[in-house]
Amino acid sequence: MDALGDLVARERRSDDPALLAPRQNRTYDYHRFCTTAWKTGNFWRRRGVHEDATVAVADDPAPEAIFAFLGAALLGAKTSFGPSEVPDARVVVAPNDDIADYELSPGGQKVAYGGPPDDPAVARFERDVWSENPAFPETPINPETIALVVRSGDQRDRAEVNADREFSHADLLSAARDVADDWGLEPGDEVAIRASLAAPGTVVAGVVAPLLAGAAILLPNEGAVGDYAVAEGDAPENEVIRPEAAI
Protein backbone atom coordinates (compact mmCIF):
# COMPACT_ATOMS: atom_id res chain seq x y z
CA MET A 1 0.00 0.00 0.00
CA ASP A 2 1.39 3.36 -1.05
CA ALA A 3 -1.36 5.82 -0.09
CA LEU A 4 -4.11 5.91 2.52
CA GLY A 5 -6.75 5.47 -0.16
CA ASP A 6 -5.43 1.95 -0.67
CA LEU A 7 -6.90 1.09 2.74
CA VAL A 8 -10.37 1.41 1.20
CA ALA A 9 -9.62 0.03 -2.26
CA ARG A 10 -12.39 -1.94 -3.95
CA GLU A 11 -10.69 -5.31 -3.39
CA ARG A 12 -10.65 -4.71 0.37
CA ARG A 13 -14.43 -4.93 0.67
CA SER A 14 -15.55 -7.89 2.77
CA ASP A 15 -17.92 -8.90 5.55
CA ASP A 16 -15.18 -8.52 8.18
CA PRO A 17 -15.81 -5.75 10.74
CA ALA A 18 -13.97 -2.50 10.01
CA LEU A 19 -15.47 0.00 12.46
CA LEU A 20 -17.39 -0.59 15.68
CA ALA A 21 -19.11 2.37 17.33
CA PRO A 22 -21.26 1.08 20.21
CA ARG A 23 -22.01 4.57 21.51
CA GLN A 24 -23.77 5.31 18.26
CA ASN A 25 -25.01 1.70 17.94
CA ARG A 26 -23.30 1.40 14.56
CA THR A 27 -21.17 -1.30 12.96
CA TYR A 28 -19.47 -1.14 9.57
CA ASP A 29 -18.12 -4.14 7.73
CA TYR A 30 -15.39 -3.49 5.17
CA HIS A 31 -17.93 -3.34 2.36
CA ARG A 32 -20.00 -0.59 3.97
CA PHE A 33 -16.89 1.09 5.38
CA CYS A 34 -15.17 1.41 2.00
CA THR A 35 -18.36 2.62 0.33
CA THR A 36 -18.89 5.30 3.00
CA ALA A 37 -15.29 6.48 2.65
CA TRP A 38 -15.77 6.80 -1.13
CA LYS A 39 -19.03 8.70 -0.66
CA THR A 40 -17.29 11.06 1.76
CA GLY A 41 -14.52 11.68 -0.76
CA ASN A 42 -17.12 12.49 -3.41
CA PHE A 43 -18.93 14.81 -1.01
CA TRP A 44 -15.69 16.63 -0.17
CA ARG A 45 -14.92 17.00 -3.87
CA ARG A 46 -18.28 18.68 -4.42
CA ARG A 47 -17.51 20.98 -1.48
CA GLY A 48 -14.35 22.15 -3.20
CA VAL A 49 -11.82 19.94 -1.42
CA HIS A 50 -8.84 19.11 -3.61
CA GLU A 51 -5.22 18.06 -3.33
CA ASP A 52 -3.40 20.16 -0.71
CA ALA A 53 -6.66 21.61 0.66
CA THR A 54 -7.36 21.26 4.39
CA VAL A 55 -10.28 19.58 6.13
CA ALA A 56 -10.57 20.50 9.82
CA VAL A 57 -12.21 17.78 11.93
CA ALA A 58 -13.37 17.85 15.54
CA ASP A 59 -11.34 15.80 18.00
CA ASP A 60 -14.31 13.53 18.54
CA PRO A 61 -14.25 9.69 18.53
CA ALA A 62 -17.14 9.34 16.11
CA PRO A 63 -17.45 7.49 12.79
CA GLU A 64 -17.87 10.79 10.97
CA ALA A 65 -14.41 11.92 12.09
CA ILE A 66 -12.85 8.75 10.68
CA PHE A 67 -14.67 9.07 7.37
CA ALA A 68 -13.82 12.78 7.13
CA PHE A 69 -10.12 11.88 7.40
CA LEU A 70 -10.28 9.09 4.83
CA GLY A 71 -12.40 11.11 2.42
CA ALA A 72 -9.82 13.89 2.52
CA ALA A 73 -6.98 11.40 2.02
CA LEU A 74 -8.66 9.97 -1.08
CA LEU A 75 -8.41 13.42 -2.67
CA GLY A 76 -4.86 14.17 -1.53
CA ALA A 77 -6.15 16.74 0.97
CA LYS A 78 -4.87 17.30 4.51
CA THR A 79 -6.74 16.69 7.75
CA SER A 80 -6.26 18.67 10.93
CA PHE A 81 -7.94 17.22 14.03
CA GLY A 82 -8.91 19.32 17.00
CA PRO A 83 -8.46 23.09 16.69
CA SER A 84 -11.62 25.16 16.33
CA GLU A 85 -9.75 27.75 14.30
CA VAL A 86 -8.03 26.53 11.14
CA PRO A 87 -7.72 29.59 8.91
CA ASP A 88 -6.99 27.68 5.71
CA ALA A 89 -9.67 24.99 6.10
CA ARG A 90 -11.87 24.42 3.07
CA VAL A 91 -14.29 22.38 5.19
CA VAL A 92 -14.78 21.99 8.94
CA VAL A 93 -16.53 18.93 10.36
CA ALA A 94 -17.89 18.84 13.91
CA PRO A 95 -20.83 17.68 16.04
CA ASN A 96 -23.96 19.72 15.53
CA ASP A 97 -23.75 21.09 19.09
CA ASP A 98 -20.23 22.43 18.49
CA ILE A 99 -20.19 23.52 14.86
CA ALA A 100 -21.02 27.15 15.67
CA ASP A 101 -17.74 27.43 17.62
CA TYR A 102 -15.66 26.86 14.48
CA GLU A 103 -14.27 29.84 12.62
CA LEU A 104 -13.92 29.80 8.85
CA SER A 105 -12.01 31.79 6.30
CA PRO A 106 -13.96 33.16 3.31
CA GLY A 107 -15.08 30.32 1.09
CA GLY A 108 -14.94 27.72 3.85
CA GLN A 109 -17.91 25.50 4.59
CA LYS A 110 -19.27 23.87 7.73
CA VAL A 111 -20.51 20.29 7.93
CA ALA A 112 -22.25 19.03 11.07
CA TYR A 113 -23.19 15.55 12.26
CA GLY A 114 -25.28 14.19 15.09
CA GLY A 115 -28.57 15.77 14.10
CA PRO A 116 -29.96 18.34 11.67
CA PRO A 117 -28.17 21.71 11.95
CA ASP A 118 -30.19 24.79 12.86
CA ASP A 119 -28.32 26.91 10.33
CA PRO A 120 -29.40 26.13 6.75
CA ALA A 121 -25.91 27.14 5.56
CA VAL A 122 -24.43 24.17 7.44
CA ALA A 123 -24.42 20.87 5.57
CA ARG A 124 -25.56 17.69 7.31
CA PHE A 125 -22.93 14.95 7.08
CA GLU A 126 -25.19 11.91 7.43
CA ARG A 127 -27.76 13.01 4.87
CA ASP A 128 -25.40 14.46 2.29
CA VAL A 129 -22.83 11.67 2.38
CA TRP A 130 -25.58 9.02 2.22
CA SER A 131 -26.90 10.56 -1.01
CA GLU A 132 -23.50 10.57 -2.75
CA ASN A 133 -22.30 8.32 -5.56
CA PRO A 134 -21.14 5.00 -4.01
CA ALA A 135 -18.16 4.74 -6.37
CA PHE A 136 -14.95 6.73 -6.34
CA PRO A 137 -12.87 7.39 -9.46
CA GLU A 138 -9.26 6.27 -9.38
CA THR A 139 -7.23 9.22 -8.08
CA PRO A 140 -3.48 8.50 -7.86
CA ILE A 141 -1.86 10.16 -4.85
CA ASN A 142 1.88 10.61 -4.39
CA PRO A 143 2.91 8.81 -1.16
CA GLU A 144 4.79 11.95 -0.07
CA THR A 145 1.59 14.03 -0.17
CA ILE A 146 0.77 15.48 3.25
CA ALA A 147 -2.22 13.75 4.83
CA LEU A 148 -2.20 14.92 8.45
CA VAL A 149 -1.29 18.25 10.04
CA VAL A 150 -0.86 18.85 13.77
CA ARG A 151 -1.33 22.53 14.40
CA SER A 152 1.07 24.55 16.54
CA GLY A 153 -0.36 25.56 19.87
CA ASP A 154 -2.34 22.33 20.27
CA GLN A 155 -1.12 21.23 23.69
CA ARG A 156 -2.13 17.65 23.05
CA ASP A 157 0.90 17.51 20.78
CA ARG A 158 3.54 17.73 23.46
CA ALA A 159 6.46 16.85 21.19
CA GLU A 160 6.55 20.25 19.48
CA VAL A 161 4.43 23.35 20.01
CA ASN A 162 6.34 25.95 17.99
CA ALA A 163 5.58 24.72 14.49
CA ASP A 164 3.00 22.72 12.62
CA ARG A 165 3.94 19.07 12.14
CA GLU A 166 3.08 17.39 8.86
CA PHE A 167 2.81 13.69 8.07
CA SER A 168 2.65 12.23 4.59
CA HIS A 169 0.71 9.17 3.46
CA ALA A 170 4.01 7.27 3.50
CA ASP A 171 4.80 8.45 7.05
CA LEU A 172 1.47 7.27 8.43
CA LEU A 173 1.49 3.94 6.60
CA SER A 174 5.07 3.14 7.64
CA ALA A 175 4.40 3.90 11.30
CA ALA A 176 1.11 1.97 11.19
CA ARG A 177 2.83 -1.02 9.63
CA ASP A 178 5.25 -1.11 12.57
CA VAL A 179 2.38 -1.01 15.08
CA ALA A 180 0.41 -3.69 13.24
CA ASP A 181 3.47 -5.95 13.03
CA ASP A 182 4.38 -5.44 16.69
CA TRP A 183 0.86 -6.39 17.76
CA GLY A 184 0.41 -9.08 15.14
CA LEU A 185 -2.89 -7.53 14.07
CA GLU A 186 -5.18 -9.62 11.91
CA PRO A 187 -8.82 -9.60 10.77
CA GLY A 188 -11.20 -9.90 13.70
CA ASP A 189 -8.97 -7.98 16.11
CA GLU A 190 -10.33 -4.75 17.58
CA VAL A 191 -8.21 -1.67 18.34
CA ALA A 192 -9.82 0.77 20.77
CA ILE A 193 -9.22 4.50 20.45
CA ARG A 194 -8.83 5.90 23.97
CA ALA A 195 -6.68 8.92 23.11
CA SER A 196 -7.07 12.22 21.34
CA LEU A 197 -7.27 12.15 17.56
CA ALA A 198 -5.30 15.41 17.67
CA ALA A 199 -2.25 13.28 18.51
CA PRO A 200 -0.80 11.81 15.30
CA GLY A 201 0.04 8.56 17.08
CA THR A 202 -3.65 8.01 17.76
CA VAL A 203 -4.42 8.22 14.05
CA VAL A 204 -1.53 5.85 13.29
CA ALA A 205 -2.28 3.19 15.91
CA GLY A 206 -6.03 3.60 16.22
CA VAL A 207 -7.11 4.17 12.62
CA VAL A 208 -4.46 3.33 10.04
CA ALA A 209 -2.91 0.26 11.72
CA PRO A 210 -6.14 -1.74 12.12
CA LEU A 211 -7.27 -0.88 8.60
CA LEU A 212 -3.88 -1.86 7.20
CA ALA A 213 -4.20 -5.29 8.84
CA GLY A 214 -7.87 -5.82 7.99
CA ALA A 215 -8.75 -5.49 11.68
CA ALA A 216 -11.40 -3.22 13.22
CA ILE A 217 -11.39 0.26 14.71
CA LEU A 218 -13.28 0.36 18.02
CA LEU A 219 -14.76 3.64 19.24
CA PRO A 220 -15.65 2.34 22.70
CA ASN A 221 -18.47 3.21 25.01
CA GLU A 222 -18.08 2.66 28.74
CA GLY A 223 -18.38 -1.11 28.56
CA ALA A 224 -16.61 -1.97 25.30
CA VAL A 225 -13.15 -3.53 25.47
CA GLY A 226 -10.94 -4.22 22.47
CA ASP A 227 -7.99 -6.53 21.97
CA TYR A 228 -5.54 -3.62 21.72
CA ALA A 229 -5.74 0.10 22.43
CA VAL A 230 -4.07 3.41 21.86
CA ALA A 231 -4.49 5.31 25.11
CA GLU A 232 -3.07 8.25 27.03
CA GLY A 233 -3.83 6.66 30.40
CA ASP A 234 -4.97 3.36 31.84
CA ALA A 235 -6.96 1.10 29.53
CA PRO A 236 -8.70 -2.27 30.01
CA GLU A 237 -7.09 -3.83 26.92
CA ASN A 238 -4.24 -6.30 27.36
CA GLU A 239 -1.88 -4.44 25.03
CA VAL A 240 -1.74 -0.65 24.95
CA ILE A 241 0.41 1.86 23.10
CA ARG A 242 0.68 5.55 23.88
CA PRO A 243 0.27 7.94 20.96
CA GLU A 244 3.80 9.31 21.24
CA ALA A 245 5.21 5.79 20.90
CA ALA A 246 3.40 5.14 17.61
CA ILE A 247 5.13 7.77 15.47
N, C-alpha and C positions, 0 to 999 in steps of 0.2 A: 504494500500500500504506500502510495506516494503523497496523497493529499487526503484531507479529512473527508472529502466527499466519497472516497472509496469505502468508508465505513458503512455507507448507506447505498452502495451500488446495487443494481438490480439483482445480481446473483446472490446477494446476501439475504434476500427475503426468505423467511422460513417461519415455522410455527413456534420456534424457540422464543422464550420471553426476552425482551430487550429493555423494557422500562416498566418498573413497578412503582405505582404511586398510591399507596393505601390511603393516604389522607384525602386524596381526591377520588378514591374508589375507582382507579383507572389502571388498566394493564394493557401494554402494547407488546404484541409479538413482533418479530423482525419484519414481517410483511407490512403490518400497519405502521410500524415505526418508520420504516424507510419511506413509505408513501407519504406520511405526515411531514417528514423532513423535506421531501421534494415539493410538496404543496407549499411549505413555508418559504422555500427558496423562490418559488414562482411568485408568491405574494410579495416577498421583499423586492423582487425585480420590478413588479408593477408599482411599488412604492418608491422606485428610484434608486434602490440599492444596487451597487455595481462594484467591480473590483476596486479595492483600496478605500471604499466608503466605510463608515463606521456605524454599527448597530449597538446602541447602549441598552443593556438588559439589567433589570433589577436583580439584586443579589437575593434571590428567592428560590428555594428548592422546589420548583414546580415544573411539570412537563413543558410548559410553554417556554421557560427559560432555556431548557435543553434544545428544543426545536428552533428557537430563535438563533442560538449559537450555530447549529448545524446548517440552518438555512442560509445564514450569512457566509459560512465557510464554503458552501456549494457555489457561491457567486464570486469567491475570492475577496469577500469583504472582511472587515475586522470586527470583533466583538469586544466590548468593554463591559465587564460586570461591575455593578455596584454604585458608582457615583451618580448622584441625581443631576449633576451638571456636566455634560459632555458637549462642549461647544461645537464640535465638528460632526455630531451624530446626525445621520440622515434619518434614522428611525430610533425611537426609544420605546422599550417594551417593559411594562410594569403592571402589577395588580391594579384593578380598577380603583381601589381605595387610595392608592398612592400616586396614580399617574399625574395628578394635578401638581405634585411637588417637583416634577421634572421640568427643567428649563431647556428650551430648544433655540437653536439658531434659525434665522430665516430659511424657509424651505424644508425644515425638519418636520417630521410627522410623529404623532403619538399613537401607540397601539396598546390597548388595555386588555386584560384577561381577568376572569373570575366574576363575570357578570356584565350586563350591558352598561356602557359608559353613559353618564349623564350628558356629556358634551357631544353633540353630533359630529364635531370635527375630529373626534377620537375614534379610530377604527377598533373594531372588536375582533380580537385574535381568533377565538374559537369559530365564530361565524365565517369570517372572511377567509381563513385558511381552509376550512372545511369545503368551501365552494370553489377552491382552486383546482386547476388541472392536476390530476394524479400522476403525471409523468413529467420528468425533468430532462431537458435536452442536455446532451453531453457538453460539458463546459470544462475543458482542460485548465488546470490550475498549476502554476509553478510551485513546487514544494517549498520554495523559499519565500513565498507570499506570506505576509503577516496575517495571522488568524486571530490572535488574542493580544490585547493591550491592557496592561495594568497601569492605571493612571497614578501619577505622582500625587502625594498627599493622601492616598488611601492607606490608612494606618494598618489595615489588615495585611498589607504587603510590607512586612517588617524588614525584608532584605534590603530595600532601597526605597527612599522616600523623596529623593531629589530629582528624579527623572522618570519618565514613563519607561516601562519595560515592555518589550515586544517579543512575541514568540511566533515563529513561522509554523506552517503545517508540518514541516520536517521536524522541528524542535518538539512539538507536542507528540507526534507519533513516535519519535525515538524514545522520549522519556516514558511514554505509555507502554511501549514494548518492554522496557526494562521492568516496569511494575508488573505487567502481566506475566512475564517470565519468572520473576521472583516469587510471585504468588502461585504460579502454575494455573492461571485462570483458564477455564474451559466453559463451554455451553452448559447452562443450568446453574452456574455460580451466580451469586448476587453480591454486588458491591454497594454498600450503603454510603451515602453522602451525608456526613455529619460535620462538615466544615464549610466555610464561606466559599462561594463560587468566585468571589473577588480574589482569592488566592489561586495563582495559576496551577499549583500542585493539586488543588481540588479538581480542577477541570481535567488534568492529566490522569489522576488515579481514579476519580469517581465517574468520569464520563468517557474519556477516550480509551482508557485501558480495558474496561469491560466490553465496549463495542468492538475493539480490536480483536478480542478473544472470542467473540460470539457469546459473551456472558450478558448479565442483566445489570442495569443501573437500578438501584433501590433508593427511592426518596421516602425515608421511613416516617411512619407516625410513631406514637409513643411505644407501641408494642412490637413493631416490626424489627427483626434482627436479621442481618445478612450473614454471608460467609466471611466477608472481608469488609473493611471500612477505611475511608479517609476521614480523619477526625482531628480536631484541635485539642480535645480533651479525652476523658475516659469514654470508652465505647464498649458495648456488650459483645461485639464480634471477637472471634478468636485471634484474628490477625488484623492489625491496624497500622496504617502509615500516616504520618503527619504531612500536611501539604508541602512544607518546606523540604521534606526528604524526597519528594516525588520529582522535582525538577530544580 
